[in-house]
Amino acid sequence: MTKEELLHELVDDIWVMIKPSPIEGIGVFALRDIPKGCRSMFSKASEQEKWIPVSKTEVETLPPHAKALIENYCLYDAENYFVPDYGFKRWTWSIF
């Protein structure tokens, strides 16, 4: 990303921030009104980013600490959680 692209993104294409929640844990908070249907608030996945599908049934069999990480920080659909292939020892904003 060039400097100009970065400045454009900061001015025109940043919608939310992550910060401690007054209710519990960490939350996603709007910085400004978000137009209906806005998808640009999400970063595009890089080619290096890989997600491993782990079934909800498999997650149920994990120890509580591992289950909590997956349930709290991973995307999911009806059947699977999607766990980053680099695990949880390397932390990135994509986890949130």
Secondary structure, 3 states (H helix, E strand, C coil): CCHHHHHHHHHHCCCEEEEECCCCCEEEEECCCCCCCCCCCCCCCCCCCCEEEEEHHHHHCCCHHHHHHHHHHCEECCCEEEEECCCCCCCCHHHC
